Amino acid sequence: MRDVVKSSGMMTGVRRACGCVFGLFLAGVVLAGVIVAYPYVEPQVPRVVGAVSHGIHAIQSQVKWPKPTITTQPGPASSPTVPPSALVNPSANSPSSYLVACSGGVTLTCQQAEVTSINEARASEGLGQLNLPTGFYQRPPAEQLWVLINLERTSRGLAPLIAMGTHYDQQATAEAWGNADPTLGNGIVAGSWASDFGPIAVVFDWLYSDGPGSINIDCQPGGNMTGCWGHRDNMLINEGSTPLTAGVGCIQYQPVALFESCTILISTNVAGSTDYTWAQVG
């Protein structure tokens, strides 16, 4: 269990790293040294799913997460008003509609279907459709994930993750190779890992399908419920006026060739060199 208690002038909270495997599995995955597989039925697409968790803390239900401070953010996802429903965790998981389109791999058709699923989920929270920057579908997977997280943050009035730091990207990529969460501490206040049909599906899983009954292994009714919506809380972390830098790594998920393994870390430290900045996104 890897927890960091962070205190600032605005709030005191618990940050954690958490990871899950989502999506279509033909066999199973390793969970604490045991092969695990269990059925989950999606309309028209039967699938077997498993998940790996790396340390969502055991007191999740006791943590009081601060409400975001509403600000106006420049960039492609600015929103003049933020509906209250977008600032709290959903009452239920959103259904995914991309599994059929992605059954052959992460094609353009697959990615567009994944974005449709996200937009449908956003509509249920009173948010508009994603305003994707030019050339989004041609971006590397890590950049796609970072852009999507920032679009989700800024549309809720949260400050964007200002840059992808070169050092942090390298660290996140190493963690993705190990199918692992980032190690917290030394400025890293939150992070998550997941594997699915590319980074767009990973963002959908983290933001819109992370509650009870989802394939989040740390949110199973009748079992471990300590990490419900923990990935979403990580992605929408609020550090007030403290700038946040990201590190993102996405590689092919070794057990399932159609999947990509993605890790993101979020830090309060200012990155030295950067691979991509939010100011570059148009």
N, C-alpha and C positions, 0 to 999 in steps of 0.2 A: 504494500500500500504506500503510494507516494503522494503525500499531501503537502501543501504549502499554505500556511496561514499568513495572509498579507494584510498589513494595516496601512491605511493612508489617512489623509485628512478628511476624506469623505465617508469612508466605510471600512468595515472589517469583514473579511469573508474567507472562505476556504476555497482554494483553487485545486483542481486535480486534473490528472490526465486520464483519459478513458478511451477505449478502443473496442471496435466490434467488427465482425465480418458480416456483411449483408449481401443479399441477392441470391443468385441461383447456384446451388451446389449439386453436383452429381454424386458426391460421396459424403464426406464429412470433414470436419476440421479438428485440429488438436486443441483441446481445452484442458489445461493442467495435466498434460501427458496422456489424456484419454481421447479416443476418437469419438466425436459427438456428432450425431445427425438427428434432426427431428423435423416432421413435416409441417409445412405452412401452406395453406391453400389460397391461391390467388385466382380470380376468375379466369378460366381458360388456360392458366399456366400453373400446373402443380409444380412445386419446388421443394427441395429439402435444404434447410438452412442451418447454419451453426454460427457461433459467435465466440470470440476470444476477448476477454476483458483483462485489463492490466492495471487495476487499482483504483476504481471509483471508490471514494471513501465510504465508510460505514455509517456516517452520520448525515448523509445527504438530506434526509427529510427535516433535519433540524436547522439547516442553513437558510437564512433569510437573504435572498438575493436582492440587491438594490434595484429600484426601477431606473431605467435609463434617463439620463438628463437630456431633454429634447434640445437639439441644436440644429442649425441649418448648415448642411454640409455641401460644398461644391462637388461636382462630379456627375457621372451619368445616372445616379440613382437618387438625387435629391428629392425630397418629398415635403411639401409645404405643411401637411398635417399628418399626424400619426394616429391611427385609430387605436383605442385602448386595447382591443383584442390582439394587436400585434406586439404588445409589450408584456404579455404573460404567456406561459406555456399553454399549448393547446389542450383541450379536454379530451381529445382523441387523436389517434394517428390518422394522417391523410392517406387515402388509397393511392397506390402507384399505378400508372397506366403505361409504363414504358417497357415492361418485361418482354412482351412479344416482339416489339421493335428492336430490342437489344439481344434477342436470343442468338443472333449470329455474330455478335461482337459490337464494339463501340464505333459504329458508323455514324455518318452525319444524320441519317434518319433516326438512329438511336438517340443521339444527343438532343435532337429537336424534340423527340418524344419526352425525354427527361426534363427538358425545360418546360414543356407543357404541363407535366406533373407538378413542377414547382409553382408555376403560375396558377394552377388550379388550387393548390394549397394556400398560396398567398391571398387569393381571392376570398377564401374562407376566413381569413384574418383581417379582411378589409383593406388589403394592400393591392396596388396596381401591378401590372405585369412587369417583369424584369426589363429594364432598358439596357440591353446588351451592347457593349461597345463594338465598333466596327472591327471585323476580323476575329471576333471572339472564338468561333469554331475552329479557326486555324491556329489558335494559341496553344502552346504546350500545356499538358494537363495540369501541372502545378500552378501555372498562371491562371488557368480557367478557374481552379478551385479558389484561389485567392481573390479573384475578381468577384466571383459569386458571393463569397462571404462578405466582402465589402458592400456589394449591392444590398445584401440582406441587412447589414448593419446600418448603412446610411438611410435606407428607406424607413428605418425605425428611429431615426434621429440620433443614432450612435455615431461616434467618430470612426472613420475608416482606419484600417490597419495601414499605416502610412507608406510602408514599403516592404518588399521582400528582401531581407538582408542576406547577402551572399553567404556569410558564415552560417547563419541560421538555416538557409536553404540546404546547405551541405549537411548540417546536422539532421534536419528533418528527412532528407533523402536516405541517410544512413539508417534512421529509425524505420523508414518505410521498407527498406531491404530486409529488416528484421521483423517486419509486421508488428511494430511496437509503438507505444506511446512515447512522446518526448519525455526526457527526464526533467522534472520541475526543479526550480531553484536557480540562483545566479541570474535573476531577472525574468526567467520564464515563469509566467503565472498561470498559464492554461495550455492545454493541448489535447489533441485527439488523433486517433488512428482508425481507419476503416478500409474495407475492401469491397468494391462493387463494380458495376459496369462503368468505370471511369469516374472522374471527379464530380461531374454534375449529379450523378446518382448518389455519390457519397454525401454531397451537400443536402440533397433531399432527405437522405436517411438521418443525418444529424439534426436538421431543422424541423422536419415534419413527420418523421416516423421513428420516434425515439421513446415513446411512452409505453404504458402497460399494454401488453399484447403484441408489441413490435418484436423485431428480432434482436433487440438490445438485450444481451444476456443478463445485464444487471437491472432489468426491469421486467421480470417474469412473474405474473400473478401466481401466488402459491409458493413462490420461491424468493430469489433475491430481488428486492425492490429498491435497493439503495441508490441506483443510478438512473432513475427515470428522468428523461429529458436532460441528463447530464451533459451530453454532447452539445445540445442547443444552448445550454447555459454557458458552456465554454466559448462557443462561437459568438455569443452576444455579451461577452464580458464587458463590464462598464468600469473603467478606471478614471472616470471624470476627465480632468484636463490633462492627465498623463498620456503622452503619445504612445501608441502601441506599434510595434514592429512584428512582422510575421516571418516565419520560415516554413516553407512548404516543399514537400518531396512526394512525387508520385512515380511509381515504377510498376512493371508488370507483376501481378500477384502470382507467386510461383505455384501454389497448389492448383489454381484455376486460371488457365491461359486467357480466358475472356475478361478477367477482372484486372483492375489496377489497384495497387496498394498505395494509400495516401496517408501521410502524416502531416499535421500542421502544428506548429508551436507559436505561442504568442508571448511577446516579451515587452517589458517596460524599458529595456535598454535601447538606446539609440544605435541603430546599425551603422557600422563604418561604411563599407562599400555595399551597394545595393544592386540587385538584379532587375528590379522593376519598382517603380514608385506610382502611387495613386495619381500623382499629378500628370503622369504619362498616359493615363487611361482616358480615352476620348470617345 
